[in-house]
């Protein structure tokens, strides 16, 4: 027997950084930094991100390392830094 999807899925880490960018675009710096720090805190001991984070078991799940999450982290960090070229 399989468990319902809501019990089997973790937090998709890419979405946390996308929410950072969305809050930044809406001129909500506090919200943007909160989303950024929340997503950034979900990395493993070597500083790498996986595809998902299991919030109940507090561990990384899925593909590791996940290049798309790392790319989104870098994009969000540049935007939050205030770099005019971003």
PDB file with SEQRES, HELIX, SHEET and CRYST1 records, atoms N, CA, C and O in Angstrom:
SEQRES   1 A   86  UNK UNK UNK UNK UNK UNK UNK UNK UNK UNK UNK UNK UNK          
SEQRES   2 A   86  UNK UNK UNK UNK UNK UNK UNK UNK UNK UNK UNK UNK UNK          
SEQRES   3 A   86  UNK UNK UNK UNK UNK UNK UNK UNK UNK UNK UNK UNK UNK          
SEQRES   4 A   86  UNK UNK UNK UNK UNK UNK UNK UNK UNK UNK UNK UNK UNK          
SEQRES   5 A   86  UNK UNK UNK UNK UNK UNK UNK UNK UNK UNK UNK UNK UNK          
SEQRES   6 A   86  UNK UNK UNK UNK UNK UNK UNK UNK UNK UNK UNK UNK UNK          
SEQRES   7 A   86  UNK UNK UNK UNK UNK UNK UNK UNK                              
HELIX    1 AA1 UNK A    5  UNK A    8  1                                   4    
HELIX    2 AA2 UNK A   13  UNK A   25  1                                  13    
HELIX    3 AA3 UNK A   29  UNK A   40  1                                  12    
HELIX    4 AA4 UNK A   67  UNK A   80  1                                  14    
SHEET    1 AA1 3 UNK A  11  UNK A  12  0                                        
SHEET    2 AA1 3 UNK A  50  UNK A  54 -1                                        
SHEET    3 AA1 3 UNK A  59  UNK A  64 -1                                        
CRYST1    1.000    1.000    1.000  90.00  90.00  90.00 P 1           1          
ATOM      1  N   UNK A   1       0.842  -1.184   0.000  1.00  0.00           N  
ATOM      2  CA  UNK A   1       0.000   0.000   0.000  1.00  0.00           C  
ATOM      3  C   UNK A   1       0.890   1.251   0.000  1.00  0.00           C  
ATOM      4  O   UNK A   1       1.871   1.322   0.740  1.00  0.00           O  
ATOM      5  N   UNK A   2       0.551   2.193  -0.801  1.00  0.00           N  
ATOM      6  CA  UNK A   2       1.326   3.428  -0.873  1.00  0.00           C  
ATOM      7  C   UNK A   2       0.671   4.515  -0.046  1.00  0.00           C  
ATOM      8  O   UNK A   2      -0.537   4.498   0.192  1.00  0.00           O  
ATOM      9  N   UNK A   3       1.493   5.463   0.389  1.00  0.00           N  
ATOM     10  CA  UNK A   3       0.955   6.572   1.173  1.00  0.00           C  
ATOM     11  C   UNK A   3       0.474   7.672   0.242  1.00  0.00           C  
ATOM     12  O   UNK A   3       0.941   7.764  -0.893  1.00  0.00           O  
ATOM     13  N   UNK A   4      -0.458   8.513   0.703  1.00  0.00           N  
ATOM     14  CA  UNK A   4      -0.913   9.639  -0.128  1.00  0.00           C  
ATOM     15  C   UNK A   4       0.263  10.553  -0.476  1.00  0.00           C  
ATOM     16  O   UNK A   4       1.243  10.638   0.264  1.00  0.00           O  
ATOM     17  N   UNK A   5       0.142  11.229  -1.608  1.00  0.00           N  
ATOM     18  CA  UNK A   5       1.214  12.098  -2.079  1.00  0.00           C  
ATOM     19  C   UNK A   5       1.599  13.143  -1.042  1.00  0.00           C  
ATOM     20  O   UNK A   5       2.779  13.469  -0.912  1.00  0.00           O  
ATOM     21  N   UNK A   6       0.640  13.670  -0.307  1.00  0.00           N  
ATOM     22  CA  UNK A   6       0.947  14.697   0.689  1.00  0.00           C  
ATOM     23  C   UNK A   6       1.835  14.167   1.806  1.00  0.00           C  
ATOM     24  O   UNK A   6       2.537  14.943   2.454  1.00  0.00           O  
ATOM     25  N   UNK A   7       1.817  12.867   2.039  1.00  0.00           N  
ATOM     26  CA  UNK A   7       2.666  12.285   3.075  1.00  0.00           C  
ATOM     27  C   UNK A   7       4.031  11.886   2.531  1.00  0.00           C  
ATOM     28  O   UNK A   7       4.980  11.732   3.299  1.00  0.00           O  
ATOM     29  N   UNK A   8       4.140  11.717   1.214  1.00  0.00           N  
ATOM     30  CA  UNK A   8       5.372  11.222   0.617  1.00  0.00           C  
ATOM     31  C   UNK A   8       6.271  12.335   0.085  1.00  0.00           C  
ATOM     32  O   UNK A   8       7.477  12.130  -0.056  1.00  0.00           O  
ATOM     33  N   UNK A   9       5.724  13.487  -0.209  1.00  0.00           N  
ATOM     34  CA  UNK A   9       6.490  14.553  -0.825  1.00  0.00           C  
ATOM     35  C   UNK A   9       7.170  15.443   0.208  1.00  0.00           C  
ATOM     36  O   UNK A   9       6.646  15.669   1.299  1.00  0.00           O  
ATOM     37  N   UNK A  10       8.345  15.940  -0.158  1.00  0.00           N  
ATOM     38  CA  UNK A  10       9.046  16.905   0.673  1.00  0.00           C  
ATOM     39  C   UNK A  10       8.880  18.295   0.090  1.00  0.00           C  
ATOM     40  O   UNK A  10       8.144  18.489  -0.877  1.00  0.00           O  
ATOM     41  N   UNK A  11       9.560  19.252   0.676  1.00  0.00           N  
ATOM     42  CA  UNK A  11       9.536  20.629   0.178  1.00  0.00           C  
ATOM     43  C   UNK A  11      10.475  20.719  -1.019  1.00  0.00           C  
ATOM     44  O   UNK A  11      11.640  20.334  -0.922  1.00  0.00           O  
ATOM     45  N   UNK A  12       9.986  21.216  -2.129  1.00  0.00           N  
ATOM     46  CA  UNK A  12      10.779  21.352  -3.349  1.00  0.00           C  
ATOM     47  C   UNK A  12      11.631  22.608  -3.198  1.00  0.00           C  
ATOM     48  O   UNK A  12      11.107  23.720  -3.253  1.00  0.00           O  
ATOM     49  N   UNK A  13      12.920  22.444  -3.011  1.00  0.00           N  
ATOM     50  CA  UNK A  13      13.801  23.550  -2.643  1.00  0.00           C  
ATOM     51  C   UNK A  13      13.882  24.656  -3.689  1.00  0.00           C  
ATOM     52  O   UNK A  13      14.077  25.820  -3.341  1.00  0.00           O  
ATOM     53  N   UNK A  14      13.736  24.312  -4.945  1.00  0.00           N  
ATOM     54  CA  UNK A  14      13.776  25.324  -5.993  1.00  0.00           C  
ATOM     55  C   UNK A  14      12.707  26.387  -5.764  1.00  0.00           C  
ATOM     56  O   UNK A  14      12.929  27.565  -6.042  1.00  0.00           O  
ATOM     57  N   UNK A  15      11.557  25.976  -5.261  1.00  0.00           N  
ATOM     58  CA  UNK A  15      10.446  26.914  -5.047  1.00  0.00           C  
ATOM     59  C   UNK A  15      10.772  27.968  -3.989  1.00  0.00           C  
ATOM     60  O   UNK A  15      10.303  29.101  -4.092  1.00  0.00           O  
ATOM     61  N   UNK A  16      11.555  27.625  -2.989  1.00  0.00           N  
ATOM     62  CA  UNK A  16      11.927  28.600  -1.966  1.00  0.00           C  
ATOM     63  C   UNK A  16      12.700  29.769  -2.555  1.00  0.00           C  
ATOM     64  O   UNK A  16      12.477  30.922  -2.185  1.00  0.00           O  
ATOM     65  N   UNK A  17      13.614  29.462  -3.479  1.00  0.00           N  
ATOM     66  CA  UNK A  17      14.378  30.531  -4.114  1.00  0.00           C  
ATOM     67  C   UNK A  17      13.531  31.288  -5.135  1.00  0.00           C  
ATOM     68  O   UNK A  17      13.745  32.479  -5.358  1.00  0.00           O  
ATOM     69  N   UNK A  18      12.580  30.607  -5.751  1.00  0.00           N  
ATOM     70  CA  UNK A  18      11.657  31.308  -6.652  1.00  0.00           C  
ATOM     71  C   UNK A  18      10.775  32.279  -5.866  1.00  0.00           C  
ATOM     72  O   UNK A  18      10.466  33.369  -6.348  1.00  0.00           O  
ATOM     73  N   UNK A  19      10.374  31.886  -4.667  1.00  0.00           N  
ATOM     74  CA  UNK A  19       9.588  32.778  -3.810  1.00  0.00           C  
ATOM     75  C   UNK A  19      10.426  33.981  -3.381  1.00  0.00           C  
ATOM     76  O   UNK A  19       9.901  35.085  -3.232  1.00  0.00           O  
ATOM     77  N   UNK A  20      11.728  33.769  -3.183  1.00  0.00           N  
ATOM     78  CA  UNK A  20      12.633  34.877  -2.878  1.00  0.00           C  
ATOM     79  C   UNK A  20      12.583  35.913  -3.989  1.00  0.00           C  
ATOM     80  O   UNK A  20      12.432  37.109  -3.738  1.00  0.00           O  
ATOM     81  N   UNK A  21      12.711  35.436  -5.221  1.00  0.00           N  
ATOM     82  CA  UNK A  21      12.710  36.344  -6.369  1.00  0.00           C  
ATOM     83  C   UNK A  21      11.353  37.020  -6.539  1.00  0.00           C  
ATOM     84  O   UNK A  21      11.284  38.194  -6.904  1.00  0.00           O  
ATOM     85  N   UNK A  22      10.274  36.285  -6.275  1.00  0.00           N  
ATOM     86  CA  UNK A  22       8.934  36.876  -6.391  1.00  0.00           C  
ATOM     87  C   UNK A  22       8.729  37.976  -5.354  1.00  0.00           C  
ATOM     88  O   UNK A  22       8.199  39.039  -5.675  1.00  0.00           O  
ATOM     89  N   UNK A  23       9.142  37.729  -4.125  1.00  0.00           N  
ATOM     90  CA  UNK A  23       9.004  38.750  -3.071  1.00  0.00           C  
ATOM     91  C   UNK A  23       9.875  39.962  -3.395  1.00  0.00           C  
ATOM     92  O   UNK A  23       9.460  41.100  -3.177  1.00  0.00           O  
ATOM     93  N   UNK A  24      11.071  39.725  -3.908  1.00  0.00           N  
ATOM     94  CA  UNK A  24      11.966  40.826  -4.297  1.00  0.00           C  
ATOM     95  C   UNK A  24      11.333  41.665  -5.399  1.00  0.00           C  
ATOM     96  O   UNK A  24      11.393  42.894  -5.365  1.00  0.00           O  
ATOM     97  N   UNK A  25      10.728  40.999  -6.373  1.00  0.00           N  
ATOM     98  CA  UNK A  25      10.096  41.708  -7.489  1.00  0.00           C  
ATOM     99  C   UNK A  25       8.904  42.535  -7.021  1.00  0.00           C  
ATOM    100  O   UNK A  25       8.583  43.560  -7.623  1.00  0.00           O  
ATOM    101  N   UNK A  26       8.249  42.094  -5.950  1.00  0.00           N  
ATOM    102  CA  UNK A  26       7.108  42.834  -5.401  1.00  0.00           C  
ATOM    103  C   UNK A  26       7.546  43.892  -4.391  1.00  0.00           C  
ATOM    104  O   UNK A  26       6.721  44.463  -3.679  1.00  0.00           O  
ATOM    105  N   UNK A  27       8.837  44.144  -4.340  1.00  0.00           N  
ATOM    106  CA  UNK A  27       9.421  45.155  -3.450  1.00  0.00           C  
ATOM    107  C   UNK A  27       9.131  44.855  -1.971  1.00  0.00           C  
ATOM    108  O   UNK A  27       8.764  45.735  -1.192  1.00  0.00           O  
ATOM    109  N   UNK A  28       9.311  43.579  -1.623  1.00  0.00           N  
ATOM    110  CA  UNK A  28       9.139  43.121  -0.246  1.00  0.00           C  
ATOM    111  C   UNK A  28      10.486  42.566   0.230  1.00  0.00           C  
ATOM    112  O   UNK A  28      10.681  41.350   0.237  1.00  0.00           O  
ATOM    113  N   UNK A  29      11.423  43.448   0.631  1.00  0.00           N  
ATOM    114  CA  UNK A  29      12.756  42.964   0.994  1.00  0.00           C  
ATOM    115  C   UNK A  29      12.766  42.043   2.215  1.00  0.00           C  
ATOM    116  O   UNK A  29      13.542  41.089   2.260  1.00  0.00           O  
ATOM    117  N   UNK A  30      11.927  42.316   3.188  1.00  0.00           N  
ATOM    118  CA  UNK A  30      11.893  41.451   4.380  1.00  0.00           C  
ATOM    119  C   UNK A  30      11.418  40.057   3.997  1.00  0.00           C  
ATOM    120  O   UNK A  30      12.019  39.061   4.399  1.00  0.00           O  
ATOM    121  N   UNK A  31      10.349  39.983   3.226  1.00  0.00           N  
ATOM    122  CA  UNK A  31       9.850  38.688   2.763  1.00  0.00           C  
ATOM    123  C   UNK A  31      10.873  37.964   1.908  1.00  0.00           C  
ATOM    124  O   UNK A  31      11.047  36.751   2.032  1.00  0.00           O  
ATOM    125  N   UNK A  32      11.544  38.698   1.046  1.00  0.00           N  
ATOM    126  CA  UNK A  32      12.549  38.093   0.172  1.00  0.00           C  
ATOM    127  C   UNK A  32      13.690  37.488   0.995  1.00  0.00           C  
ATOM    128  O   UNK A  32      14.116  36.363   0.735  1.00  0.00           O  
ATOM    129  N   UNK A  33      14.179  38.227   1.973  1.00  0.00           N  
ATOM    130  CA  UNK A  33      15.263  37.697   2.805  1.00  0.00           C  
ATOM    131  C   UNK A  33      14.804  36.530   3.660  1.00  0.00           C  
ATOM    132  O   UNK A  33      15.571  35.598   3.900  1.00  0.00           O  
ATOM    133  N   UNK A  34      13.570  36.569   4.120  1.00  0.00           N  
ATOM    134  CA  UNK A  34      13.048  35.428   4.900  1.00  0.00           C  
ATOM    135  C   UNK A  34      12.994  34.168   4.051  1.00  0.00           C  
ATOM    136  O   UNK A  34      13.431  33.105   4.491  1.00  0.00           O  
ATOM    137  N   UNK A  35      12.459  34.278   2.828  1.00  0.00           N  
ATOM    138  CA  UNK A  35      12.399  33.119   1.937  1.00  0.00           C  
ATOM    139  C   UNK A  35      13.807  32.629   1.606  1.00  0.00           C  
ATOM    140  O   UNK A  35      14.064  31.426   1.574  1.00  0.00           O  
ATOM    141  N   UNK A  36      14.709  33.568   1.362  1.00  0.00           N  
ATOM    142  CA  UNK A  36      16.075  33.191   1.008  1.00  0.00           C  
ATOM    143  C   UNK A  36      16.735  32.412   2.146  1.00  0.00           C  
ATOM    144  O   UNK A  36      17.309  31.346   1.922  1.00  0.00           O  
ATOM    145  N   UNK A  37      16.653  32.938   3.347  1.00  0.00           N  
ATOM    146  CA  UNK A  37      17.303  32.273   4.486  1.00  0.00           C  
ATOM    147  C   UNK A  37      16.661  30.932   4.808  1.00  0.00           C  
ATOM    148  O   UNK A  37      17.352  29.989   5.194  1.00  0.00           O  
ATOM    149  N   UNK A  38      15.359  30.841   4.654  1.00  0.00           N  
ATOM    150  CA  UNK A  38      14.670  29.573   4.905  1.00  0.00           C  
ATOM    151  C   UNK A  38      15.129  28.512   3.915  1.00  0.00           C  
ATOM    152  O   UNK A  38      15.419  27.379   4.301  1.00  0.00           O  
ATOM    153  N   UNK A  39      15.196  28.878   2.637  1.00  0.00           N  
ATOM    154  CA  UNK A  39      15.627  27.921   1.620  1.00  0.00           C  
ATOM    155  C   UNK A  39      17.118  27.604   1.755  1.00  0.00           C  
ATOM    156  O   UNK A  39      17.531  26.455   1.597  1.00  0.00           O  
ATOM    157  N   UNK A  40      17.908  28.613   2.044  1.00  0.00           N  
ATOM    158  CA  UNK A  40      19.356  28.416   2.173  1.00  0.00           C  
ATOM    159  C   UNK A  40      19.699  27.479   3.333  1.00  0.00           C  
ATOM    160  O   UNK A  40      20.677  26.735   3.262  1.00  0.00           O  
ATOM    161  N   UNK A  41      18.912  27.514   4.377  1.00  0.00           N  
ATOM    162  CA  UNK A  41      19.171  26.681   5.554  1.00  0.00           C  
ATOM    163  C   UNK A  41      18.947  25.189   5.298  1.00  0.00           C  
ATOM    164  O   UNK A  41      19.305  24.359   6.135  1.00  0.00           O  
ATOM    165  N   UNK A  42      18.365  24.845   4.166  1.00  0.00           N  
ATOM    166  CA  UNK A  42      18.047  23.447   3.870  1.00  0.00           C  
ATOM    167  C   UNK A  42      19.175  22.708   3.164  1.00  0.00           C  
ATOM    168  O   UNK A  42      18.946  21.642   2.592  1.00  0.00           O  
ATOM    169  N   UNK A  43      20.377  23.248   3.192  1.00  0.00           N  
ATOM    170  CA  UNK A  43      21.493  22.565   2.532  1.00  0.00           C  
ATOM    171  C   UNK A  43      22.077  21.512   3.464  1.00  0.00           C  
ATOM    172  O   UNK A  43      21.887  21.559   4.680  1.00  0.00           O  
ATOM    173  N   UNK A  44      22.783  20.575   2.875  1.00  0.00           N  
ATOM    174  CA  UNK A  44      23.426  19.524   3.651  1.00  0.00           C  
ATOM    175  C   UNK A  44      24.744  19.983   4.236  1.00  0.00           C  
ATOM    176  O   UNK A  44      25.153  21.123   4.011  1.00  0.00           O  
ATOM    177  N   UNK A  45      25.432  19.107   4.996  1.00  0.00           N  
ATOM    178  CA  UNK A  45      26.699  19.462   5.640  1.00  0.00           C  
ATOM    179  C   UNK A  45      27.763  20.019   4.686  1.00  0.00           C  
ATOM    180  O   UNK A  45      28.476  20.949   5.063  1.00  0.00           O  
ATOM    181  N   UNK A  46      27.896  19.487   3.464  1.00  0.00           N  
ATOM    182  CA  UNK A  46      28.920  20.081   2.590  1.00  0.00           C  
ATOM    183  C   UNK A  46      28.459  21.344   1.863  1.00  0.00           C  
ATOM    184  O   UNK A  46      29.176  21.869   1.011  1.00  0.00           O  
ATOM    185  N   UNK A  47      27.253  21.833   2.203  1.00  0.00           N  
ATOM    186  CA  UNK A  47      26.736  23.037   1.562  1.00  0.00           C  
ATOM    187  C   UNK A  47      26.052  22.782   0.237  1.00  0.00           C  
ATOM    188  O   UNK A  47      25.864  23.710  -0.550  1.00  0.00           O  
ATOM    189  N   UNK A  48      25.674  21.536  -0.025  1.00  0.00           N  
ATOM    190  CA  UNK A  48      25.004  21.184  -1.270  1.00  0.00           C  
ATOM    191  C   UNK A  48      23.506  21.012  -1.043  1.00  0.00           C  
ATOM    192  O   UNK A  48      23.066  20.630   0.042  1.00  0.00           O  
ATOM    193  N   UNK A  49      22.738  21.299  -2.079  1.00  0.00           N  
ATOM    194  CA  UNK A  49      21.288  21.163  -2.018  1.00  0.00           C  
ATOM    195  C   UNK A  49      20.834  19.938  -2.790  1.00  0.00           C  
ATOM    196  O   UNK A  49      21.419  19.584  -3.814  1.00  0.00           O  
ATOM    197  N   UNK A  50      19.807  19.307  -2.302  1.00  0.00           N  
ATOM    198  CA  UNK A  50      19.153  18.219  -3.018  1.00  0.00           C  
ATOM    199  C   UNK A  50      17.902  18.784  -3.675  1.00  0.00           C  
ATOM    200  O   UNK A  50      17.625  19.981  -3.595  1.00  0.00           O  
ATOM    201  N   UNK A  51      17.165  17.915  -4.315  1.00  0.00           N  
ATOM    202  CA  UNK A  51      15.940  18.316  -4.995  1.00  0.00           C  
ATOM    203  C   UNK A  51      14.846  18.670  -3.998  1.00  0.00           C  
ATOM    204  O   UNK A  51      14.096  19.623  -4.209  1.00  0.00           O  
ATOM    205  N   UNK A  52      14.753  17.913  -2.921  1.00  0.00           N  
ATOM    206  CA  UNK A  52      13.706  18.112  -1.918  1.00  0.00           C  
ATOM    207  C   UNK A  52      14.303  18.108  -0.518  1.00  0.00           C  
ATOM    208  O   UNK A  52      15.431  17.671  -0.292  1.00  0.00           O  
ATOM    209  N   UNK A  53      13.499  18.612   0.410  1.00  0.00           N  
ATOM    210  CA  UNK A  53      13.861  18.567   1.827  1.00  0.00           C  
ATOM    211  C   UNK A  53      12.678  17.986   2.581  1.00  0.00           C  
ATOM    212  O   UNK A  53      11.572  18.523   2.513  1.00  0.00           O  
ATOM    213  N   UNK A  54      12.902  16.892   3.298  1.00  0.00           N  
ATOM    214  CA  UNK A  54      11.858  16.259   4.091  1.00  0.00           C  
ATOM    215  C   UNK A  54      11.747  17.016   5.414  1.00  0.00           C  
ATOM    216  O   UNK A  54      12.628  16.912   6.267  1.00  0.00           O  
ATOM    217  N   UNK A  55      10.665  17.779   5.583  1.00  0.00           N  
ATOM    218  CA  UNK A  55      10.536  18.626   6.765  1.00  0.00           C  
ATOM    219  C   UNK A  55      10.261  17.828   8.030  1.00  0.00           C  
ATOM    220  O   UNK A  55      10.586  18.285   9.125  1.00  0.00           O  
ATOM    221  N   UNK A  56       9.680  16.667   7.905  1.00  0.00           N  
ATOM    222  CA  UNK A  56       9.427  15.834   9.094  1.00  0.00           C  
ATOM    223  C   UNK A  56      10.697  15.172   9.600  1.00  0.00           C  
ATOM    224  O   UNK A  56      10.975  15.177  10.799  1.00  0.00           O  
ATOM    225  N   UNK A  57      11.470  14.597   8.675  1.00  0.00           N  
ATOM    226  CA  UNK A  57      12.685  13.891   9.066  1.00  0.00           C  
ATOM    227  C   UNK A  57      13.919  14.787   9.052  1.00  0.00           C  
ATOM    228  O   UNK A  57      15.010  14.369   9.440  1.00  0.00           O  
ATOM    229  N   UNK A  58      13.731  16.026   8.600  1.00  0.00           N  
ATOM    230  CA  UNK A  58      14.810  17.015   8.547  1.00  0.00           C  
ATOM    231  C   UNK A  58      16.048  16.490   7.824  1.00  0.00           C  
ATOM    232  O   UNK A  58      17.157  16.477   8.358  1.00  0.00           O  
ATOM    233  N   UNK A  59      15.809  16.056   6.581  1.00  0.00           N  
ATOM    234  CA  UNK A  59      16.921  15.564   5.775  1.00  0.00           C  
ATOM    235  C   UNK A  59      16.640  15.815   4.296  1.00  0.00           C  
ATOM    236  O   UNK A  59      15.496  16.007   3.884  1.00  0.00           O  
ATOM    237  N   UNK A  60      17.699  15.810   3.525  1.00  0.00           N  
ATOM    238  CA  UNK A  60      17.600  16.023   2.093  1.00  0.00           C  
ATOM    239  C   UNK A  60      17.074  14.768   1.415  1.00  0.00           C  
ATOM    240  O   UNK A  60      17.360  13.648   1.838  1.00  0.00           O  
ATOM    241  N   UNK A  61      16.289  14.980   0.339  1.00  0.00           N  
ATOM    242  CA  UNK A  61      15.760  13.859  -0.445  1.00  0.00           C  
ATOM    243  C   UNK A  61      15.914  14.181  -1.921  1.00  0.00           C  
ATOM    244  O   UNK A  61      16.017  15.344  -2.310  1.00  0.00           O  
ATOM    245  N   UNK A  62      15.930  13.148  -2.727  1.00  0.00           N  
ATOM    246  CA  UNK A  62      15.981  13.338  -4.172  1.00  0.00           C  
ATOM    247  C   UNK A  62      17.398  13.447  -4.674  1.00  0.00           C  
ATOM    248  O   UNK A  62      18.350  13.078  -3.987  1.00  0.00           O  
ATOM    249  N   UNK A  63      17.526  13.958  -5.878  1.00  0.00           N  
ATOM    250  CA  UNK A  63      18.830  14.070  -6.535  1.00  0.00           C  
ATOM    251  C   UNK A  63      19.756  15.006  -5.766  1.00  0.00           C  
ATOM    252  O   UNK A  63      19.340  16.072  -5.313  1.00  0.00           O  
ATOM    253  N   UNK A  64      21.007  14.600  -5.624  1.00  0.00           N  
ATOM    254  CA  UNK A  64      22.004  15.406  -4.927  1.00  0.00           C  
ATOM    255  C   UNK A  64      23.308  15.322  -5.705  1.00  0.00           C  
ATOM    256  O   UNK A  64      23.731  14.208  -6.012  1.00  0.00           O  
ATOM    257  N   UNK A  65      23.959  16.392  -6.038  1.00  0.00           N  
ATOM    258  CA  UNK A  65      23.486  17.764  -5.892  1.00  0.00           C  
ATOM    259  C   UNK A  65      22.514  18.125  -7.013  1.00  0.00           C  
ATOM    260  O   UNK A  65      22.553  17.540  -8.096  1.00  0.00           O  
ATOM    261  N   UNK A  66      21.674  19.059  -6.747  1.00  0.00           N  
ATOM    262  CA  UNK A  66      20.658  19.509  -7.704  1.00  0.00           C  
ATOM    263  C   UNK A  66      21.107  20.840  -8.289  1.00  0.00           C  
ATOM    264  O   UNK A  66      21.047  21.872  -7.620  1.00  0.00           O  
ATOM    265  N   UNK A  67      21.549  20.813  -9.520  1.00  0.00           N  
ATOM    266  CA  UNK A  67      22.132  21.996 -10.164  1.00  0.00           C  
ATOM    267  C   UNK A  67      21.137  23.148 -10.269  1.00  0.00           C  
ATOM    268  O   UNK A  67      21.520  24.306 -10.104  1.00  0.00           O  
ATOM    269  N   UNK A  68      19.874  22.853 -10.539  1.00  0.00           N  
ATOM    270  CA  UNK A  68      18.894  23.923 -10.702  1.00  0.00           C  
ATOM    271  C   UNK A  68      18.698  24.704  -9.402  1.00  0.00           C  
ATOM    272  O   UNK A  68      18.530  25.923  -9.430  1.00  0.00           O  
ATOM    273  N   UNK A  69      18.717  24.015  -8.277  1.00  0.00           N  
ATOM    274  CA  UNK A  69      18.576  24.691  -6.985  1.00  0.00           C  
ATOM    275  C   UNK A  69      19.777  25.590  -6.739  1.00  0.00           C  
ATOM    276  O   UNK A  69      19.622  26.722  -6.281  1.00  0.00           O  
ATOM    277  N   UNK A  70      20.969  25.098  -7.039  1.00  0.00           N  
ATOM    278  CA  UNK A  70      22.173  25.903  -6.852  1.00  0.00           C  
ATOM    279  C   UNK A  70      22.164  27.138  -7.758  1.00  0.00           C  
ATOM    280  O   UNK A  70      22.570  28.221  -7.337  1.00  0.00           O  
ATOM    281  N   UNK A  71      21.706  26.976  -8.986  1.00  0.00           N  
ATOM    282  CA  UNK A  71      21.630  28.117  -9.911  1.00  0.00           C  
ATOM    283  C   UNK A  71      20.626  29.152  -9.407  1.00  0.00           C  
ATOM    284  O   UNK A  71      20.878  30.355  -9.481  1.00  0.00           O  
ATOM    285  N   UNK A  72      19.495  28.683  -8.899  1.00  0.00           N  
ATOM    286  CA  UNK A  72      18.476  29.613  -8.386  1.00  0.00           C  
ATOM    287  C   UNK A  72      18.980  30.313  -7.122  1.00  0.00           C  
ATOM    288  O   UNK A  72      18.673  31.486  -6.909  1.00  0.00           O  
ATOM    289  N   UNK A  73      19.742  29.619  -6.289  1.00  0.00           N  
ATOM    290  CA  UNK A  73      20.359  30.226  -5.105  1.00  0.00           C  
ATOM    291  C   UNK A  73      21.264  31.381  -5.525  1.00  0.00           C  
ATOM    292  O   UNK A  73      21.205  32.463  -4.942  1.00  0.00           O  
ATOM    293  N   UNK A  74      22.092  31.154  -6.526  1.00  0.00           N  
ATOM    294  CA  UNK A  74      23.006  32.197  -6.982  1.00  0.00           C  
ATOM    295  C   UNK A  74      22.250  33.389  -7.566  1.00  0.00           C  
ATOM    296  O   UNK A  74      22.607  34.537  -7.304  1.00  0.00           O  
ATOM    297  N   UNK A  75      21.224  33.126  -8.345  1.00  0.00           N  
ATOM    298  CA  UNK A  75      20.442  34.217  -8.917  1.00  0.00           C  
ATOM    299  C   UNK A  75      19.769  35.043  -7.818  1.00  0.00           C  
ATOM    300  O   UNK A  75      19.774  36.273  -7.866  1.00  0.00           O  
ATOM    301  N   UNK A  76      19.191  34.358  -6.830  1.00  0.00           N  
ATOM    302  CA  UNK A  76      18.533  35.070  -5.727  1.00  0.00           C  
ATOM    303  C   UNK A  76      19.545  35.878  -4.923  1.00  0.00           C  
ATOM    304  O   UNK A  76      19.256  37.007  -4.526  1.00  0.00           O  
ATOM    305  N   UNK A  77      20.726  35.317  -4.677  1.00  0.00           N  
ATOM    306  CA  UNK A  77      21.751  36.027  -3.908  1.00  0.00           C  
ATOM    307  C   UNK A  77      22.197  37.299  -4.626  1.00  0.00           C  
ATOM    308  O   UNK A  77      22.393  38.336  -3.992  1.00  0.00           O  
ATOM    309  N   UNK A  78      22.354  37.219  -5.927  1.00  0.00           N  
ATOM    310  CA  UNK A  78      22.763  38.398  -6.703  1.00  0.00           C  
ATOM    311  C   UNK A  78      21.676  39.464  -6.647  1.00  0.00           C  
ATOM    312  O   UNK A  78      21.974  40.644  -6.467  1.00  0.00           O  
ATOM    313  N   UNK A  79      20.410  39.054  -6.800  1.00  0.00           N  
ATOM    314  CA  UNK A  79      19.313  40.022  -6.756  1.00  0.00           C  
ATOM    315  C   UNK A  79      19.236  40.700  -5.389  1.00  0.00           C  
ATOM    316  O   UNK A  79      19.042  41.913  -5.306  1.00  0.00           O  
ATOM    317  N   UNK A  80      19.384  39.926  -4.328  1.00  0.00           N  
ATOM    318  CA  UNK A  80      19.293  40.486  -2.983  1.00  0.00           C  
ATOM    319  C   UNK A  80      20.492  41.351  -2.633  1.00  0.00           C  
ATOM    320  O   UNK A  80      20.418  42.185  -1.730  1.00  0.00           O  
ATOM    321  N   UNK A  81      21.598  41.156  -3.345  1.00  0.00           N  
ATOM    322  CA  UNK A  81      22.793  41.942  -3.046  1.00  0.00           C  
ATOM    323  C   UNK A  81      22.660  43.385  -3.508  1.00  0.00           C  
ATOM    324  O   UNK A  81      23.440  44.250  -3.109  1.00  0.00           O  
ATOM    325  N   UNK A  82      21.655  43.640  -4.362  1.00  0.00           N  
ATOM    326  CA  UNK A  82      21.466  44.998  -4.849  1.00  0.00           C  
ATOM    327  C   UNK A  82      22.331  45.332  -6.045  1.00  0.00           C  
ATOM    328  O   UNK A  82      22.466  46.501  -6.407  1.00  0.00           O  
ATOM    329  N   UNK A  83      22.919  44.320  -6.665  1.00  0.00           N  
ATOM    330  CA  UNK A  83      23.755  44.536  -7.835  1.00  0.00           C  
ATOM    331  C   UNK A  83      22.903  45.122  -8.963  1.00  0.00           C  
ATOM    332  O   UNK A  83      21.948  44.478  -9.398  1.00  0.00           O  
ATOM    333  N   UNK A  84      23.222  46.327  -9.447  1.00  0.00           N  
ATOM    334  CA  UNK A  84      22.410  46.966 -10.478  1.00  0.00           C  
ATOM    335  C   UNK A  84      22.391  46.203 -11.791  1.00  0.00           C  
ATOM    336  O   UNK A  84      21.469  46.377 -12.588  1.00  0.00           O  
ATOM    337  N   UNK A  85      23.383  45.366 -12.032  1.00  0.00           N  
ATOM    338  CA  UNK A  85      23.430  44.584 -13.271  1.00  0.00           C  
ATOM    339  C   UNK A  85      22.454  43.416 -13.249  1.00  0.00           C  
ATOM    340  O   UNK A  85      22.214  42.790 -14.282  1.00  0.00           O  
ATOM    341  N   UNK A  86      21.891  43.117 -12.088  1.00  0.00           N  
ATOM    342  CA  UNK A  86      20.979  41.977 -11.998  1.00  0.00           C  
ATOM    343  C   UNK A  86      19.610  42.441 -12.367  1.00  0.00           C  
ATOM    344  O   UNK A  86      18.668  41.649 -12.363  1.00  0.00           O  
TER     345      UNK A  86                                                      
END                                                                             
